Amino acid sequence: MFQRLRPVLPALGLVIALAGTAYAQALEALSIVTQGGQRQSFQVEVARNDADRAQGLMYRRSMAPDRGMLFDFGRVEPVSMWMQNTYLSLDMLFVRQDGTIARIAANTEPLSTRTIPSGEPVLAVLELNAGTAAKLGIKPGDRIEHPLFKR
């Protein structure tokens, strides 16, 4: 059986390499502007469908400091998040339709099934590495700039 697959293995390697490239291209620019005027830039993956939102950052062991994931819920409503199968501690920024941060759940507990509520209707949630919001002085009321919030 392995002999039959040998000609396919180089092609499979190419497909895997291209998939890695596509992943890098899937990143989108996002900025957070604090009320004091500081601008912080990130590259984020955007979860726009149920499957991507369900997967989130589960099973990942690391994330670069300038990366994150933006969950687009498609409508404004109260949401709850959780950390099941998520090994990274995260800061969750719950974001209103106008791009302002409503609430921050800082330093979430990895692998927890405890729900983390938005506290009010929101359009999106931005997940960053734990401690990022405190380190950069990001607070509720700060504004996120991304095309999602220009609808």
C-alpha positions as MATLAB code, in Angstrom:
seq = 'MFQRLRPVLPALGLVIALAGTAYAQALEALSIVTQGGQRQSFQVEVARNDADRAQGLMYRRSMAPDRGMLFDFGRVEPVSMWMQNTYLSLDMLFVRQDGTIARIAANTEPLSTRTIPSGEPVLAVLELNAGTAAKLGIKPGDRIEHPLFKR';
ca = [
       0.000    0.000    0.000;
       2.819    2.445    0.854;
       4.382    1.822   -2.575;
       1.178    3.033   -4.258;
       1.184    6.252   -2.244;
       4.835    7.160   -2.905;
       4.111    9.201   -6.076;
       1.387   11.091   -4.203;
       3.549   12.114   -1.228;
       5.368   15.044   -2.939;
       2.021   16.426   -4.146;
       0.609   16.056   -0.663;
       3.564   18.037    0.705;
       2.832   20.811   -1.793;
      -0.827   20.911   -0.759;
       0.159   21.176    2.906;
       2.635   23.977    2.122;
       0.009   25.870    0.137;
      -2.529   25.433    2.928;
      -0.043   27.083    5.290;
       0.282   29.974    2.848;
      -3.487   30.330    2.576;
      -3.690   30.439    6.366;
      -1.246   33.343    6.464;
      -3.248   35.171    3.805;
      -6.425   34.748    5.856;
      -5.154   37.202    8.467;
      -6.795   40.629    8.524;
      -5.576   43.916    9.968;
      -7.305   45.203   13.096;
      -6.444   48.176   15.312;
      -7.504   49.143   18.797;
      -7.558   52.862   19.542;
      -7.550   53.695   23.245;
      -9.428   56.665   24.646;
      -6.017   58.261   25.188;
      -5.289   58.022   21.439;
      -2.822   55.115   21.479;
      -3.168   52.748   18.495;
      -2.337   49.046   18.772;
      -2.232   46.915   15.618;
      -2.984   43.203   15.325;
      -3.388   40.580   12.630;
      -6.508   38.492   13.277;
      -8.293   35.489   11.936;
     -12.000   36.194   11.529;
     -14.524   33.488   12.447;
     -17.568   34.317   10.308;
     -19.503   31.040   10.292;
     -20.749   28.561   12.872;
     -17.975   26.023   12.219;
     -15.180   28.595   12.580;
     -16.781   30.117   15.677;
     -17.172   26.657   17.238;
     -13.488   25.836   16.561;
     -12.115   29.203   17.653;
      -8.630   28.894   19.106;
      -9.159   25.375   20.469;
      -6.164   23.029   20.610;
      -3.602   25.752   19.878;
      -0.586   25.875   22.140;
       0.708   29.332   21.231;
      -0.213   32.564   19.477;
       2.078   35.416   18.442;
       1.717   38.572   20.582;
       0.317   40.599   17.655;
      -2.281   37.991   16.635;
      -5.822   37.269   17.674;
      -9.191   35.952   16.591;
     -12.282   38.050   15.894;
     -15.630   36.275   16.230;
     -18.278   37.863   13.976;
     -21.736   36.848   15.208;
     -23.530   38.518   12.284;
     -26.098   40.206   14.514;
     -26.194   42.082   17.788;
     -27.167   39.835   20.691;
     -25.961   38.703   24.109;
     -23.284   36.019   23.671;
     -21.363   33.667   25.914;
     -17.949   32.181   25.299;
     -16.046   29.345   26.937;
     -12.558   27.899   27.009;
     -13.229   24.195   26.480;
     -10.255   22.588   24.677;
      -8.475   25.960   24.621;
      -4.973   25.708   26.065;
      -4.165   29.423   25.847;
      -5.302   31.849   28.503;
      -7.007   34.709   26.663;
      -8.373   38.205   27.066;
     -11.882   38.314   25.580;
     -13.015   41.735   24.400;
     -16.775   41.923   23.852;
     -17.428   44.463   21.105;
     -20.541   46.498   20.294;
     -21.781   47.093   16.744;
     -20.070   50.502   16.623;
     -16.691   48.933   17.469;
     -16.484   50.092   21.090;
     -15.414   47.568   23.686;
     -18.278   46.787   26.049;
     -16.471   44.464   28.454;
     -13.172   42.655   28.869;
     -12.885   39.195   30.420;
      -9.170   39.144   31.229;
      -6.931   36.128   31.776;
      -9.554   33.476   31.100;
      -8.988   30.019   32.523;
      -7.668   27.496   29.974;
      -9.761   24.354   29.397;
     -12.669   25.684   31.480;
     -16.287   24.966   30.538;
     -17.490   27.947   32.592;
     -19.414   30.352   30.375;
     -18.194   33.922   30.025;
     -21.119   36.257   29.211;
     -20.911   39.444   27.159;
     -22.976   41.351   29.732;
     -24.916   43.140   26.981;
     -25.766   42.615   23.305;
     -22.599   42.652   21.148;
     -21.700   42.032   17.516;
     -18.301   40.443   18.058;
     -15.680   39.103   20.429;
     -11.956   39.683   19.991;
      -9.646   37.144   21.619;
      -6.061   38.164   22.375;
      -3.337   36.542   24.455;
      -4.004   36.859   28.195;
      -2.605   40.035   29.706;
      -2.557   41.948   26.406;
      -5.354   44.334   27.388;
      -3.686   45.258   30.703;
      -0.207   45.496   29.171;
      -1.412   47.850   26.404;
      -3.873   49.826   28.560;
      -6.929   48.622   26.608;
     -10.197   49.274   28.469;
     -13.962   49.221   27.917;
     -14.933   52.210   25.791;
     -11.849   51.914   23.563;
     -12.584   51.483   19.851;
     -11.755   48.656   17.488;
     -11.123   49.504   13.852;
     -11.925   46.696   11.389;
     -14.271   46.538    8.366;
     -16.736   44.468   10.435;
     -17.656   47.598   12.378;
     -18.324   49.735    9.281;
     -21.485   47.919    8.179;
];
